[in-house]
Amino acid sequence: MQMYKIKSNSQQQRIKKLTSYLVMTVIGIVLIIPLLWMVFTSLKPMEEIVRYPPTFFPEEINFSNYLDTINAFPFWQYAKNTLFITVLVVFGNVLSNSFIAYGFAKLDFPGKNLIFSLVLSTMMIPGFVTMIPQYVLFSKIGWVGTYLPLIIPSFFGNAFNIFLMRQFYLSINNELIEAAKMDGANHLYIWSHLMIPLTKPALITIAINSFNGAWNDFLGPLLYIQNQEKYTLQIGLQVFQNQSTTQWNYLMAGATLVLLPTILLFFFAQRYFIEGMDLTGGTKG
């Protein structure tokens, strides 16, 4: 009887695992189909794209679509502008969020919990609520038409990233900090030389999220950048689409090129990303 129950439980676990794998496989296929459609469309000639019924796989592969897309608008100039903004945003987010989170996790000062609660409460405010006040503020100080509205806010922290880093700092034993203090180290030295190396997975997680947000940002550059020479890739693709009759193969080729850096970044850094998200999900003694 006992053996029958053990076999029954084992079969139920196998069925649950098989069901979960099937569900995840279906979800994965549904999510990847639009990406594959974009890539395959970028390789087709325009005649095949407009043909009915449509085909999923390209009958004729044209890698020249990518070269034609790059030459059709100032791709490399826009890529340089996008990379410039993205690098500074990533640096600002990693620096500010790790520094602020260290204060909330390892320092004691009056009103710390209240201030931290207020910081977290900002996550409940939709971005569209603060969009107009921010634009008015940046316009008053003469930042509209520059990259400053896109870069400077990253140096003042982000509620979610602060929470993420704080959780990671809380998992680090305070005895390490006390030992460093006994050796004469101050908090700035402890943060920069002790905490930063120990929190590499969380910092990489923030860096990846920041890169994706800044690299793919469309609304920010659309609001603040007025000079065409300062356009980012996302704005450039939109302008390219509006110039004439939409060439879907060129547009999909451009979209694929824009998406490629984020895919490669996550592919090479996914181990740190998953580790960072896992370790910040809770605290250790």
Secondary structure, 3 states (H helix, E strand, C coil): CHHHHHHHHHHHHHHHHHHHHHHHHHHHHHHHHHHHHHHHHHCCCHHHHCCCCCCCCCCCCCCHHHHHHHHHCCHHHHHHHHHHHHHHHHHHHHHHHHHHHHHHHHCCCCCHHHHHHHHHHHHHCCHHHHHHHHHHHHHHCCCCCCCHHHHHHHHHCCHHHHHHHHHHHHCCCHHHHHHHHHCCCCHHHHHHHHHHHHCHHHHHHHHHHHHHHHHCCCHHHHHHCCCHHHCCHHHHHHHHHHHCCCCHHHHHHHHHHHHHHHHHHHHHHHHHHHHHHHHCCCCCC
